[in-house]
């Protein structure tokens, strides 16, 4: 194993777990395992919170997708993945705004009670 290859495994975003690859690139577990058996993808056994997981190099998965489906497919799937993340962020922000508006109304109501009560 070369030093460069070792760096890819530890670099942030350099390696991904198989389930992440499935979600991000819309490929099946069967396809990934077939690519591993064919020698197109390197993998490492890993554990996440005590559960077994297969770790793959992102660069190799992307190259495999390009070879199998083409560059346009990869670009489209990357955009779809980013869109899904943006939608999630928007929905999260909406929930936070709704909760903030509710809390604001509660605080204004509490303040108005102090203003209406006679002080001695």
C-alpha positions as a printed NumPy array, in Angstrom:
array([[  0.   ,   0.   ,   0.   ],
       [  1.457,   3.34 ,  -0.997],
       [  1.584,   6.364,   1.236],
       [ -0.664,   8.253,  -1.206],
       [ -3.27 ,   5.49 ,  -1.113],
       [ -3.148,   5.469,   2.695],
       [ -3.734,   9.229,   2.721],
       [ -6.896,   8.796,   0.629],
       [ -8.396,   6.512,   3.279],
       [ -7.84 ,   9.043,   6.063],
       [ -8.471,  12.317,   4.196],
       [-11.764,  14.048,   5.011],
       [-14.281,  12.974,   2.366],
       [-11.76 ,  10.583,   0.821],
       [-13.528,   7.447,   1.972],
       [-17.223,   6.712,   2.396],
       [-19.238,   3.939,   3.969],
       [-21.077,   1.628,   1.564],
       [-24.534,   2.779,   2.704],
       [-23.546,   6.386,   2.027],
       [-22.322,   5.425,  -1.444],
       [-25.647,   3.715,  -2.104],
       [-27.62 ,   6.825,  -1.124],
       [-25.309,   9.322,  -2.77 ],
       [-24.831,   7.555,  -6.098],
       [-28.09 ,   5.571,  -6.242],
       [-26.389,   2.212,  -6.704],
       [-27.262,  -1.07 ,  -5.057],
       [-25.291,  -3.079,  -2.539],
       [-25.144,  -5.897,  -5.092],
       [-23.454,  -3.586,  -7.63 ],
       [-20.902,  -2.456,  -5.054],
       [-20.074,  -6.002,  -3.98 ],
       [-19.756,  -7.081,  -7.634],
       [-17.352,  -4.186,  -8.281],
       [-15.31 ,  -5.179,  -5.216],
       [-15.135,  -8.798,  -6.416],
       [-14.134,  -7.615,  -9.911],
       [-11.285,  -5.617,  -8.354],
       [-12.673,  -2.23 ,  -9.421],
       [-13.193,  -0.989,  -5.857],
       [-10.88 ,  -1.289,  -2.885],
       [-12.492,  -1.629,   0.505],
       [-11.703,  -1.841,   4.183],
       [-13.633,  -3.455,   6.961],
       [-14.709,  -0.835,   9.463],
       [-17.031,  -0.495,  12.441],
       [-19.462,   2.289,  13.19 ],
       [-20.725,   2.345,  16.758],
       [-19.866,  -1.345,  17.026],
       [-21.611,  -2.333,  13.793],
       [-19.648,  -3.725,  10.841],
       [-19.377,  -1.473,   7.799],
       [-17.528,  -1.483,   4.491],
       [-15.472,   1.606,   3.732],
       [-14.82 ,   2.578,   0.086],
       [-12.683,   5.222,  -1.572],
       [-14.957,   7.973,  -2.912],
       [-12.663,   8.591,  -5.888],
       [-12.879,   4.931,  -6.948],
       [-16.673,   4.824,  -6.533],
       [-17.016,   7.924,  -8.715],
       [-14.71 ,   6.41 , -11.335],
       [-16.735,   3.176, -11.276],
       [-19.981,   5.137, -11.776],
       [-18.443,   7.026, -14.71 ],
       [-17.273,   3.777, -16.322],
       [-20.598,   2.029, -15.846],
       [-23.144,   4.824, -16.407],
       [-21.231,   7.789, -17.816],
       [-20.158,  11.22 , -16.603],
       [-23.629,  12.725, -17.099],
       [-25.156,  10.169, -14.736],
       [-22.598,  11.011, -12.047],
       [-23.119,  14.762, -12.463],
       [-26.906,  14.34 , -12.289],
       [-26.723,  12.169,  -9.162],
       [-24.39 ,  14.642,  -7.456],
       [-26.851,  17.451,  -8.196],
       [-29.778,  15.354,  -6.945],
       [-27.885,  14.588,  -3.735],
       [-27.074,  18.258,  -3.196],
       [-30.712,  19.196,  -3.884],
       [-31.875,  16.692,  -1.265],
       [-29.458,  18.227,   1.277],
       [-30.686,  21.744,   0.476],
       [-34.322,  20.654,   0.863],
       [-33.474,  19.142,   4.239],
       [-31.78 ,  22.367,   5.352],
       [-34.767,  24.437,   4.2  ],
       [-37.229,  22.213,   6.062],
       [-35.07 ,  22.378,   9.183],
       [-34.945,  26.171,   8.958],
       [-38.742,  26.303,   8.548],
       [-39.197,  24.182,  11.691],
       [-36.842,  26.477,  13.616],
       [-38.699,  29.588,  12.418],
       [-42.044,  28.071,  13.417],
       [-40.707,  27.185,  16.876],
       [-39.179,  30.67 ,  17.195],
       [-42.44 ,  32.364,  16.237],
       [-44.33 ,  30.248,  18.793],
       [-41.839,  31.115,  21.54 ],
       [-41.996,  34.798,  20.536],
       [-45.792,  34.759,  20.901],
       [-45.487,  33.131,  24.345],
       [-42.981,  35.754,  25.493],
       [-45.087,  38.652,  24.182],
       [-48.105,  37.228,  26.002],
       [-46.101,  36.949,  29.235],
       [-44.847,  40.527,  28.848],
       [-48.364,  41.838,  28.196],
       [-49.59 ,  40.194,  31.424],
       [-47.007,  42.184,  33.385],
       [-48.097,  45.4  ,  31.69 ],
       [-51.789,  44.786,  32.454],
       [-51.381,  43.84 ,  36.122],
       [-51.452,  46.705,  38.615],
       [-48.149,  47.318,  40.371],
       [-47.882,  48.351,  43.983]])
